[in-house]
Amino acid sequence: MKRSAAPISDVIKNVFAQLESEANSSKEEMDSCWRELVGEKGFRHSRPASLKKKILSVRVDSSGWMHELTMQKRQLLKGLKRRFGKDRISELHFKIGELDG
C-alpha cells in the first residue's frame, strides 16, 4: 500500500504543535518542581520564566523575595539539578518583574 505525501503545510503545523505541546508540559513540570522547592508562599511571589543555555531565569515580584530566594539559591539549584539533571540546569538567575499565571 502506497501512502501519499502530506502537504508541507500540514507537516509544519504538526511539528509546531508537537513542539508547543512539549514546551507546555516542560513548563508545567518546571512550575511543579519550583512550587515544591519554594512552597506555596514562595510560588505566589516567583515563577520560572525561561531556560536558556542551562540558566533558569526566575521572575520575582519584589526585591524582598529576590533577596530571600538568593539566600536559598544553592539549595534551590541542588533540588532543580536533582530533578532535571546537571546537564539541563547549571545556574539560577533572579529578576524582578511581573509574574505569568
C-alpha positions as CSV (number, residue, x, y, z in Angstrom):
1,M,0.0,0.0,0.0
2,K,1.5,3.3,-1.1
3,R,1.0,6.4,1.1
4,S,0.5,9.8,-0.5
5,A,2.8,12.6,0.6
6,A,1.3,15.1,3.1
7,P,1.3,18.7,2.1
8,I,4.3,20.5,3.7
9,S,2.0,23.0,5.4
10,D,0.4,20.0,7.3
11,V,3.8,18.7,8.3
12,I,4.9,22.1,9.6
13,K,1.7,22.5,11.6
14,N,2.2,19.1,13.2
15,V,5.9,19.8,14.0
16,F,5.0,23.2,15.7
17,A,2.0,21.6,17.5
18,Q,4.3,18.9,18.9
19,L,7.0,21.4,19.9
20,E,4.4,23.6,21.6
21,S,3.0,20.6,23.5
22,E,6.4,19.6,24.7
23,A,7.2,23.2,25.8
24,N,3.9,23.4,27.7
25,S,4.5,20.0,29.5
26,S,8.0,21.1,30.3
27,K,6.8,24.4,31.7
28,E,4.2,22.6,33.8
29,E,6.9,20.2,35.1
30,M,9.2,23.1,35.9
31,D,6.5,25.1,37.7
32,S,5.5,22.0,39.7
33,C,9.1,21.4,40.8
34,W,9.6,25.1,41.6
35,R,6.4,25.1,43.7
36,E,7.7,22.0,45.6
37,L,11.1,23.7,46.3
38,V,9.8,27.2,47.4
39,G,6.4,26.2,48.9
40,E,3.1,27.8,48.1
41,K,4.1,31.2,49.6
42,G,7.3,31.4,47.5
43,F,5.4,30.3,44.4
44,R,2.9,33.2,44.8
45,H,5.9,35.5,44.6
46,S,8.2,33.8,42.0
47,R,7.9,31.7,38.8
48,P,10.4,30.1,36.4
49,A,10.4,32.3,33.4
50,S,12.8,30.7,30.8
51,L,15.6,28.2,30.5
52,K,18.4,29.1,28.1
53,K,21.9,27.7,27.9
54,K,21.3,25.8,31.2
55,I,20.4,29.0,33.0
56,L,17.0,29.1,34.6
57,S,15.6,32.6,34.8
58,V,13.2,33.1,37.7
59,R,10.9,36.1,37.8
60,V,10.3,37.5,41.3
61,D,7.7,40.1,42.2
62,S,9.7,42.1,44.8
63,S,13.2,42.9,46.0
64,G,12.4,41.2,49.3
65,W,11.6,37.9,47.6
66,M,14.6,38.3,45.4
67,H,16.8,38.6,48.5
68,E,15.0,35.6,50.1
69,L,15.5,33.3,47.1
70,T,19.1,34.5,46.6
71,M,19.8,33.3,50.1
72,Q,18.3,29.9,49.2
73,K,19.9,29.7,45.7
74,R,22.4,26.9,46.5
75,Q,19.6,24.7,47.9
76,L,17.2,25.5,45.1
77,L,19.7,24.8,42.4
78,K,20.6,21.5,44.1
79,G,16.9,20.5,44.0
80,L,16.5,21.5,40.4
81,K,19.6,19.6,39.4
82,R,18.4,16.5,41.2
83,R,15.0,16.7,39.4
84,F,16.1,17.7,35.9
85,G,19.8,16.8,35.8
86,K,23.1,18.8,35.9
87,D,23.1,18.8,32.1
88,R,19.9,20.7,31.9
89,I,20.2,23.4,34.6
90,S,23.5,24.7,35.9
91,E,22.6,28.2,37.1
92,L,19.8,30.3,38.5
93,H,19.2,33.9,37.7
94,F,16.6,36.0,39.5
95,K,15.0,39.1,38.1
96,I,12.2,41.4,39.3
97,G,9.1,41.5,37.1
98,E,5.5,40.7,36.6
99,L,4.6,37.0,37.2
100,D,3.0,35.0,34.4
101,G,0.0,32.9,35.5
